[in-house]
Amino acid sequence: MTSPTTTPHKYVQLDERNVPIIAGTTMKVVELVMAQIAYGWSPEELQFQHPYLTMSQIYSALAYYWDNKEELDADIKRRGEYAEKLRQEAGESPFVARLRAQGLLK
């Protein structure tokens, strides 16, 4: 395993696949940003939800996102498309099928 590559953002490193991660953790910057987008969390709420992160790490990760927004937004879009593809391939769950058969779902 190679050592992480530094970035201009003190608490963000690039792993061996050039994926930005929060230094000292395994959390990807994109995962933190997706949580902020999905739930509308402030940096303080992000820290409450992820108590192992410092506010400095959170702000550094968010600054990295804004400095690399186009690239990370493309990654977020790709992840969403992949999740939707998997959902469609999985089809209806047996539980949903039972509810539908019982007339509890349309």
C-alpha positions as CSV (number, residue, x, y, z in Angstrom):
1,M,0.0,0.0,0.0
2,T,1.3,3.4,-0.9
3,S,1.2,6.4,1.4
4,P,-1.4,9.1,0.9
5,T,-0.6,12.1,-1.2
6,T,-0.9,15.5,0.4
7,T,-3.2,18.2,-0.9
8,P,-3.2,22.0,-0.3
9,H,-6.0,21.2,2.2
10,K,-4.4,20.3,5.5
11,Y,-6.8,17.5,6.5
12,V,-7.5,16.0,3.0
13,Q,-5.2,13.4,1.4
14,L,-5.5,11.4,-1.8
15,D,-5.4,7.7,-1.3
16,E,-3.6,5.2,-3.7
17,R,-6.5,5.6,-6.2
18,N,-6.4,9.4,-6.0
19,V,-9.6,9.5,-4.0
20,P,-9.7,12.4,-1.6
21,I,-10.1,11.2,2.0
22,I,-10.2,13.0,5.3
23,A,-6.7,12.6,6.8
24,G,-6.4,10.1,9.7
25,T,-9.7,8.4,8.7
26,T,-11.1,6.2,5.9
27,M,-13.9,8.6,5.2
28,K,-14.0,9.9,1.6
29,V,-14.6,13.6,1.2
30,V,-17.5,12.8,-1.2
31,E,-19.2,10.8,1.5
32,L,-19.2,13.7,3.9
33,V,-20.5,16.1,1.2
34,M,-23.2,13.6,0.2
35,A,-24.4,13.5,3.8
36,Q,-24.5,17.3,3.9
37,I,-26.4,17.5,0.7
38,A,-28.8,14.7,1.6
39,Y,-29.7,15.9,5.0
40,G,-28.9,19.6,4.8
41,W,-26.5,19.3,7.7
42,S,-24.4,22.2,8.9
43,P,-20.7,21.6,9.6
44,E,-21.7,21.4,13.3
45,E,-24.3,18.8,12.6
46,L,-21.8,16.8,10.5
47,Q,-19.5,16.8,13.5
48,F,-22.3,15.7,15.8
49,Q,-23.1,12.8,13.4
50,H,-19.4,12.0,12.9
51,P,-17.9,12.7,16.3
52,Y,-14.5,11.1,15.3
53,L,-14.0,14.1,12.9
54,T,-12.8,17.4,14.2
55,M,-14.3,20.7,12.9
56,S,-11.0,21.4,11.2
57,Q,-11.2,18.1,9.3
58,I,-14.8,18.9,8.3
59,Y,-14.1,22.5,7.1
60,S,-11.0,21.3,5.3
61,A,-13.1,18.6,3.5
62,L,-15.8,21.1,2.6
63,A,-13.2,23.5,1.3
64,Y,-11.7,20.7,-0.8
65,Y,-15.2,20.0,-2.2
66,W,-15.7,23.7,-3.2
67,D,-12.3,23.9,-4.8
68,N,-13.0,20.7,-6.7
69,K,-16.7,20.9,-7.1
70,E,-17.1,19.9,-10.7
71,E,-15.0,16.7,-10.3
72,L,-16.7,15.7,-7.0
73,D,-20.2,16.5,-8.3
74,A,-19.5,14.2,-11.3
75,D,-18.5,11.5,-8.8
76,I,-21.7,12.1,-6.8
77,K,-23.8,11.8,-10.0
78,R,-22.0,8.6,-11.0
79,R,-22.6,7.1,-7.6
80,G,-26.3,8.0,-7.8
81,E,-26.6,6.5,-11.3
82,Y,-24.9,3.3,-10.1
83,A,-27.2,3.0,-7.1
84,E,-30.3,3.4,-9.3
85,K,-29.0,0.8,-11.8
86,L,-28.5,-1.7,-8.9
87,R,-32.0,-0.9,-7.6
88,Q,-33.6,-1.5,-10.9
89,E,-31.6,-4.7,-11.4
90,A,-32.7,-6.0,-8.0
91,G,-36.3,-5.6,-8.8
92,E,-39.1,-5.6,-6.3
93,S,-38.4,-7.1,-2.9
94,P,-40.4,-10.1,-1.7
95,F,-41.7,-7.9,1.1
96,V,-43.0,-5.2,-1.3
97,A,-44.5,-8.0,-3.5
98,R,-46.4,-9.4,-0.4
99,L,-47.7,-5.9,0.5
100,R,-48.8,-5.3,-3.1
101,A,-50.6,-8.7,-3.2
102,Q,-52.4,-7.8,0.0
103,G,-53.6,-4.6,-1.6
104,L,-51.6,-2.5,0.9
105,L,-49.5,-0.9,-1.9
106,K,-50.5,0.2,-5.3
